[in-house]
Amino acid sequence: MPVWALIVWLVIGGAAGYLAQRIMGGQSPGGLLGDLVLGILGAVVGGYGLSLLGISGNGGLVATFVVALVGALLLIWVVRLLKKSS
């Protein structure tokens, strides 16, 4: 993977995490940095989940952003469930 592609992927994941936190509302689990990390991890989770469903990840920037956003929303939800139960 070229370095520029990794940088673009990190920026998209970070932006998705920021937007996901704004959509979910409430207290951010880890502040801005936590939002960015959840977005990047959400991109990984979303991409992996779609690959398990047999959906290719070659949809361009918009599709990549949507996948990262959905993954980040899912991760924020899970983190909040875990924090609530502890």
PyMOL commands that set and color helices and strands:
alter all, ss='L'
color gray80, all
select helices_A, chain A and resi 3-24+31-52+60-85
alter helices_A, ss='H'
color red, helices_A
deselect
rebuild
show_as cartoon
